């Protein structure tokens, strides 16, 4: 269930018509009307942005990591204070945006697009920092952002509560403290579908050989020899890692558990999942765009029904390897 007015630019022409989804955790939504679909704390938040062609998300910065996985459409991501550096991503591509850097994104395709997103930590650092022009432009359309990060919509009769103050735009001195990245520096934060190198680490105990390929996509290097291919966006620790599994035919991971929370997001294909936790058993078939959150310690298995690709988001900076179960 999306919110259509989650952020201060929701009524600014060119940035309107957006759908903002809080799938796991509240993320950084500024609206009191935002629906949070799964409220259990994971240590990170997962959301999504749905936008028609030519609609933008205005330039902003975050205090924790922000990762986008393109699900549908073509998306231009742009960054820096001058908004002039950019790259275009397509379905299956991923980008890990650094903290303390202004960024925005636009659907540059010809269909309604969708990107899934991950934000580090449960509170994602406390909110969004907007470029000064975004706050000024929003005033002309009746939206005011308060210092506590909540929106006031004067077009529907809302007023600034007593004791609350509007968020002041950043000064030139404050803007100068934000990092600026060249395209070459940002290239290591981008992963392209079809270019990942299979991990040296097998990934799952007892998996069907030769039908599943495991990828280390985003996370810190560690003693297990993981070969991460996209640089993390938060130098202080994201509290999550992103892996991938790709199938060329039907297969099976075997039963396993993790001591960390694990979220599976299907990019394409069909996957049968099994999960056993605290005396309850769940079996289901997940398809394109579906998500399941496996609880800590739950015994689970994943069985692709042919060709497919899924992301696995695992909590913690240094999660332990999966534990095999018979």
C-alpha positions in Angstrom: 0.0 0.0 0.0 1.7 3.2 -1.1 1.6 6.8 0.1 1.1 9.4 -2.6 2.4 12.4 -0.5 5.3 10.9 1.4 7.7 13.7 0.9 7.9 17.5 0.7 8.1 17.5 -3.1 4.9 15.5 -3.5 3.0 18.4 -5.1 5.9 20.1 -7.0 5.3 19.7 -10.8 7.7 17.1 -12.2 8.0 15.4 -8.8 4.3 14.7 -8.2 2.4 11.4 -9.1 4.9 9.3 -7.1 4.0 6.3 -5.0 6.2 5.6 -2.0 6.1 2.2 -0.3 7.3 1.4 3.2 7.5 -2.4 2.9 9.7 -3.2 6.0 10.0 -0.4 8.5 9.0 3.3 8.1 12.1 4.4 6.3 12.3 8.1 6.0 8.7 9.0 5.0 7.7 12.4 6.2 3.9 11.7 6.0 1.9 10.7 9.0 -0.3 8.8 6.5 2.4 6.4 5.4 1.4 2.8 5.6 4.1 0.5 6.9 3.4 -3.0 5.7 5.8 -4.9 8.0 6.6 -3.1 11.2 8.9 -5.7 12.9 12.4 -4.1 13.3 15.0 -5.6 11.0 18.0 -3.3 11.5 17.3 -1.9 8.0 14.3 -0.7 6.1 13.0 -1.8 2.7 10.7 0.3 0.5 9.9 1.0 -3.1 9.3 4.0 -5.4 6.8 3.8 -8.2 6.8 6.6 -10.7 5.3 7.3 -14.1 7.6 8.4 -16.9 9.4 11.8 -16.5 8.6 12.0 -12.8 11.6 12.8 -10.5 12.5 12.4 -6.9 14.1 15.7 -5.9 17.7 16.0 -4.7 18.3 14.9 -1.1 20.8 13.3 1.1 20.6 10.6 3.8 22.5 9.8 7.0 22.7 6.1 6.3 23.1 3.9 3.2 20.5 4.0 0.4 20.5 1.2 -2.1 18.2 0.9 -5.2 17.4 -2.2 -7.1 15.7 -1.4 -10.4 12.7 -3.7 -10.9 10.9 -2.1 -13.9 11.7 0.7 -16.3 14.8 2.9 -17.0 16.0 5.2 -14.2 18.4 8.2 -14.3 20.2 8.7 -11.0 21.9 12.1 -10.6 24.1 13.4 -7.8 26.2 16.2 -6.4 25.2 19.7 -5.3 24.9 20.8 -9.0 22.9 17.7 -10.0 25.0 17.3 -13.1 26.6 13.9 -12.7 24.4 11.0 -13.7 24.0 7.3 -14.8 21.1 5.3 -16.2 20.1 2.0 -14.7 17.9 -0.8 -16.1 16.0 -3.8 -14.6 18.3 -5.9 -12.4 20.9 -3.1 -11.9 21.7 -1.9 -8.4 23.2 1.3 -7.0 24.6 2.0 -3.5 24.5 5.7 -2.9 27.0 7.2 -0.4 25.9 9.1 2.6 26.5 12.9 2.8 25.9 13.3 -0.9 22.9 14.9 -2.7 21.2 12.5 -5.1 17.9 12.3 -7.0 16.3 9.9 -9.5 14.0 10.1 -12.5 12.0 7.5 -14.5 13.4 8.1 -18.0 11.6 5.1 -19.5 8.3 4.9 -21.3 6.5 2.7 -18.7 5.5 3.2 -15.1 8.7 2.3 -13.3 9.5 0.6 -10.0 12.6 0.6 -7.8 13.0 -1.3 -4.6 15.1 0.4 -2.0 17.1 -0.4 1.2 17.9 2.1 3.9 20.4 1.3 6.6 19.2 1.1 10.3 15.7 1.0 11.7 15.4 4.8 11.8 17.6 5.5 8.8 19.4 8.2 10.7 16.4 10.3 11.4 15.2 11.6 8.1 16.0 13.3 4.8 18.1 16.4 4.1 16.7 18.3 1.1 18.5 20.6 -1.3 17.4 24.2 -0.5 15.5 24.7 -3.7 13.3 21.7 -2.9 12.0 23.3 0.4 11.5 26.7 -1.3 9.6 25.2 -4.3 7.3 23.2 -2.0 6.1 26.3 -0.2 4.5 27.4 -3.4 2.4 24.2 -3.4 1.3 24.3 0.3 3.7 21.8 1.8 5.9 22.8 4.8 8.5 20.5 6.4 9.0 20.8 10.1 12.2 20.5 12.0 11.0 17.2 13.4 10.8 15.8 9.8 7.0 15.8 9.5 5.0 17.4 6.8 2.2 20.0 7.1 -0.2 20.3 4.1 -1.8 23.7 4.2 -3.9 22.9 1.2 -6.1 20.6 3.3 -6.3 23.0 6.3 -3.3 21.7 8.3 -1.4 24.3 10.3 2.0 24.3 12.0 1.5 22.9 15.6 2.2 25.1 18.5 5.9 24.9 19.5 7.0 23.5 16.1 9.1 25.3 13.5 9.6 24.9 9.8 12.8 23.3 8.6 15.2 26.1 7.5 16.9 25.6 4.1 20.6 24.7 4.2 23.0 27.7 4.0 25.8 27.9 1.4 28.2 27.0 4.2 26.3 23.9 5.1 26.0 22.9 1.4 29.7 23.1 1.1 30.1 20.3 3.6 28.5 17.7 1.3 30.7 15.3 -0.7 31.0 15.6 -4.5 31.6 12.5 -6.6 33.0 12.1 -10.1 31.4 9.5 -12.5 34.5 7.4 -12.0 34.2 7.5 -8.2 30.5 6.5 -8.4 31.1 3.7 -10.9 32.2 1.4 -8.0 28.9 1.9 -6.3 26.9 0.6 -9.3 26.3 -3.0 -10.3 24.9 -4.1 -13.7 22.7 -7.1 -14.4 24.5 -9.9 -16.1 28.0 -8.7 -15.1 28.4 -10.1 -11.6 31.2 -12.6 -10.9 30.0 -15.7 -9.0 31.2 -15.8 -5.4 34.0 -18.1 -4.4 31.8 -18.9 -1.4 29.2 -21.6 -2.3 26.4 -19.7 -0.5 24.1 -22.5 0.8 24.7 -25.9 2.4 23.6 -28.9 0.4 22.4 -26.9 -2.6 21.7 -28.6 -5.9 25.0 -28.4 -7.9 25.2 -26.4 -11.2 21.8 -24.9 -11.1 22.2 -22.1 -8.5 24.8 -19.4 -8.7 25.5 -17.2 -5.6 26.7 -13.6 -5.8 28.1 -11.3 -3.1 26.8 -7.9 -4.2 27.1 -5.4 -1.4 28.8 -5.8 2.0 32.2 -5.5 3.8 35.1 -7.7 2.9 35.6 -10.4 5.5 37.6 -13.4 6.5 35.3 -15.7 4.5 36.7 -14.3 1.3 33.5 -12.8 0.1 33.9 -11.0 -3.3 31.6 -8.0 -3.0 31.2 -6.2 -6.2 29.4 -3.0 -5.3 30.9 -0.6 -2.8 28.8 0.0 0.3 27.2 3.4 0.5 27.7 4.0 4.3 31.3 4.1 5.5 30.1 3.8 9.1 28.3 0.4 8.5 25.1 -0.3 6.7 23.7 -3.0 9.0 22.8 -5.0 5.9 24.4 -7.0 3.1 23.0 -7.8 -0.3 23.5 -11.1 -2.0 22.0 -12.7 -5.1 20.9 -16.1 -6.3 20.4 -17.0 -9.9 19.0 -20.2 -11.2 19.3 -21.7 -14.7 16.9 -24.5 -14.0 15.0 -26.0 -11.1 17.2 -26.5 -8.0 17.3 -26.3 -4.3 19.3 -24.5 -1.6 18.8 -27.3 0.9 17.5 -26.5 4.4 19.4 -23.9 6.3 19.0 -21.2 9.0 20.7 -17.9 9.8 21.3 -16.1 13.1 20.5 -12.9 11.3 17.2 -11.8 9.6 17.1 -12.5 5.9 14.7 -10.9 3.4 14.2 -12.5 -0.1 13.1 -10.2 -2.9 12.3 -11.9 -6.2 13.4 -9.9 -9.2 12.2 -12.5 -11.8 11.1 -16.1 -11.9 9.3 -18.4 -9.5 10.7 -19.7 -6.3 9.1 -22.2 -3.9 10.0 -21.4 -0.3 9.7 -23.4 2.9 10.0 -21.8 6.4 9.7 -23.4 9.8 9.7 -21.3 12.9 8.4 -21.7 16.5 6.2 -24.6 15.6 4.7 -23.1 12.5 5.4 -24.1 8.9 4.9 -22.0 5.8 5.2 -23.0 2.1 4.5 -20.6 -0.7 5.4 -19.8 -4.3 7.0 -16.4 -4.8 6.9 -14.6 -8.1 8.2 -11.4 -9.6 8.3 -8.6 -7.0 7.3 -10.8 -4.0 9.1 -10.5 -0.7 9.4 -12.7 2.3 11.2 -11.9 5.6 12.7 -15.1 7.2 12.9 -14.7 11.0 16.2 -15.1 12.8 16.9 -18.8 13.4 14.0 -20.0 11.2 14.8 -23.1 9.1 14.1 -22.3 5.4 14.8 -23.5 1.9 14.5 -21.9 -1.5 13.7 -23.9 -4.6 13.6 -22.0 -8.0 11.2 -23.4 -10.5 13.3 -22.7 -13.6 15.3 -19.6 -14.5 15.2 -16.8 -12.1 17.0 -14.2 -10.0 16.4 -13.1 -6.4 18.1 -10.7 -4.0 18.8 -11.7 -0.4 19.2 -8.9 2.1 20.8 -10.2 5.3 21.0 -8.1 8.5 24.2 -7.0 10.3 27.5 -5.8 9.0 29.2 -9.2 9.3 26.5 -11.9 9.2 27.5 -15.5 9.9 27.3 -18.1 7.1 24.2 -20.2 6.8 23.8 -23.2 9.1 22.9 -26.5 7.4 19.9 -28.6 8.5 19.0 -32.1 7.5 
